């Protein structure tokens, strides 16, 4: 899952797939291993973004052996019960490149300009907005700054990802005509052709 087509070391990106949620609206089923067109969502996303990143890690609090059997490293939350910030914090701690790209495992539509558009937004990082509105978990983070800011957010008790991004001065990048898609209900699964 590792491809080295990133132009310079300073621009090297680690893909951090957010797959640690409890999926309560889906009865607790592990979204990462639901399949679309015969391919598990986590593997499809990793394969889709592999040409643009140097490494891939997954925020996942279960099924670590299953990830490993597919060449993926699962990272457990260091702090439980704080939502997506727990996964972002854990991914930041494990990231060994200058940038961390976070993408939820249930994102269905990733366009060709996602990474370069976020990277072009500047050194403070950026998060996406699509036609459905803000998508703060689809974000490109400067890893060193994120490690410090995430630790401070965890300590302060302010676990809102959008608040963290605001404190870090991250830019918003609008993707017009695009819906990344999220799978939160059985109807969402049916509409996306996802089998559990």
C-alpha positions in Angstrom: 0.0 0.0 0.0 3.0 2.3 0.0 3.8 4.3 -3.1 6.6 6.9 -3.4 5.3 9.3 -6.1 5.2 12.3 -3.8 7.4 15.1 -5.3 9.6 15.9 -2.3 10.2 14.7 1.2 8.8 17.9 2.6 5.5 17.2 0.8 5.4 13.5 1.9 1.9 12.5 3.0 0.6 9.7 5.2 -3.0 8.6 4.6 -4.8 8.1 7.8 -8.1 6.3 7.3 -10.6 7.0 10.1 -12.3 3.6 10.8 -12.5 3.6 14.6 -16.1 4.7 15.0 -18.7 2.6 16.7 -21.3 2.8 13.8 -24.1 2.9 16.3 -26.7 3.8 13.6 -25.6 0.6 11.8 -25.9 -1.7 14.8 -22.2 -1.5 15.5 -21.2 -3.2 12.2 -17.6 -2.5 11.2 -17.9 -0.2 8.2 -14.3 -0.8 7.1 -15.0 -4.3 6.1 -18.4 -3.7 4.4 -17.9 -4.2 0.6 -18.8 -2.3 -2.5 -18.3 -3.9 -5.8 -16.8 -6.8 -4.0 -14.0 -4.8 -2.3 -14.0 -3.9 1.4 -14.3 -0.1 1.9 -11.0 0.3 3.7 -9.1 -1.5 1.0 -10.8 0.4 -1.8 -10.0 3.7 -0.2 -6.4 2.8 0.5 -5.9 1.6 -3.1 -7.6 4.7 -4.5 -5.3 7.1 -2.7 -2.1 5.0 -2.7 -0.5 6.8 -5.7 -0.6 10.1 -3.8 0.7 9.1 -0.4 3.9 7.6 1.0 2.2 5.4 3.6 -1.2 4.4 4.9 -2.3 3.8 8.5 -5.8 3.1 9.8 -7.4 4.4 13.0 -9.2 1.3 14.1 -10.1 0.0 17.6 -10.9 -3.6 16.5 -9.9 -6.3 14.0 -6.2 -5.3 14.0 -5.2 -8.7 12.7 -7.5 -8.4 9.7 -5.9 -5.1 8.7 -2.4 -6.6 9.2 -3.3 -9.5 6.9 -3.9 -6.9 4.1 -0.7 -5.0 4.8 -2.3 -2.2 6.8 -1.3 -1.0 10.3 -4.2 -0.4 12.6 -3.7 2.3 15.2 -5.8 2.2 18.4 -7.1 5.4 20.0 -4.8 6.6 22.8 -7.8 8.2 24.5 -11.1 6.5 24.3 -14.6 8.0 24.1 -13.7 11.4 22.5 -15.0 10.7 19.0 -13.1 11.4 15.9 -10.5 13.5 17.7 -9.3 10.2 19.4 -8.5 8.7 16.0 -6.9 11.9 14.6 -4.7 12.2 17.7 -3.6 8.5 17.4 -2.9 8.9 13.7 -0.9 12.0 14.3 1.2 10.3 16.9 1.9 7.4 14.4 2.5 9.6 11.3 6.1 9.8 10.1 5.7 12.2 7.2 5.3 16.0 7.1 1.6 15.7 6.3 -1.3 13.6 7.5 -4.4 13.2 5.2 -7.4 12.0 7.1 -10.4 10.5 5.3 -13.3 8.6 6.9 -13.5 5.0 5.8 -17.1 5.5 4.5 -16.2 8.1 2.0 -17.5 6.9 -1.4 -16.4 9.6 -3.8 -12.8 10.8 -3.9 -11.9 13.0 -6.9 -8.5 13.3 -8.6 -7.8 16.7 -7.3 -8.5 16.1 -3.6 -4.9 15.9 -2.4 -3.4 18.5 -4.5 -6.2 21.0 -3.8 -5.8 20.5 -0.1 -2.0 20.7 -0.3 -2.2 23.9 -2.4 -4.2 25.7 0.4 -1.0 26.4 2.4 1.3 25.3 5.1 -1.3 25.4 7.9 -3.3 22.7 6.3 -6.9 22.5 4.9 -10.2 20.7 5.2 -12.9 20.0 2.6 -16.3 21.2 2.0 -18.5 19.5 -0.6 -22.0 20.1 -1.9 -23.4 18.6 1.4 -21.5 21.1 3.5 -18.4 21.0 5.7 -16.4 17.7 5.8 -13.9 18.4 8.5 -12.7 14.8 8.7 -11.5 15.0 5.1 -8.4 17.1 5.9 -4.7 17.6 5.2 -2.9 18.3 8.4 0.7 19.5 9.1 1.6 16.5 11.2 4.0 18.2 13.7 1.5 21.0 14.4 -1.3 18.6 14.7 0.4 16.4 17.3 0.8 19.5 19.6 -2.7 20.9 18.9 -4.5 17.5 19.2 -2.8 16.9 22.6 -3.9 20.3 23.8 -7.4 19.7 22.6 -7.6 16.3 24.4 -6.3 17.9 27.6 -8.7 20.8 27.4 -11.8 18.7 26.9 -12.7 20.5 23.6 -13.0 17.5 21.3 -14.7 19.2 18.3 -12.6 18.7 15.2 -13.8 21.9 13.5 -12.6 23.9 16.6 -9.2 22.2 16.4 -8.9 23.2 12.8 -9.9 26.8 13.6 -7.3 27.0 16.3 -4.7 25.7 13.8 -5.6 28.3 11.2 -6.5 25.6 8.6 -8.1 26.7 5.3 -11.4 25.5 3.9 -11.3 24.2 0.4 -14.6 24.0 -1.5 -15.2 21.1 -3.9 -18.1 22.2 -6.0 -20.2 19.6 -7.8 -18.9 16.9 -5.5 -20.4 14.8 -2.7 -17.9 12.7 -0.9 -20.7 10.6 0.7 -21.0 9.1 4.1 -22.6 5.8 5.1 -24.4 6.3 8.4 -27.7 4.5 7.9 -29.0 1.3 6.2 -30.5 3.6 3.5 -27.1 5.1 2.9 -25.7 1.6 2.4 -28.4 0.6 0.0 -28.0 3.8 -2.1 -24.3 3.3 -2.3 -24.5 -0.4 -3.2 -22.6 -1.4 -0.1 -23.1 -4.9 1.4 -22.5 -5.6 5.0 
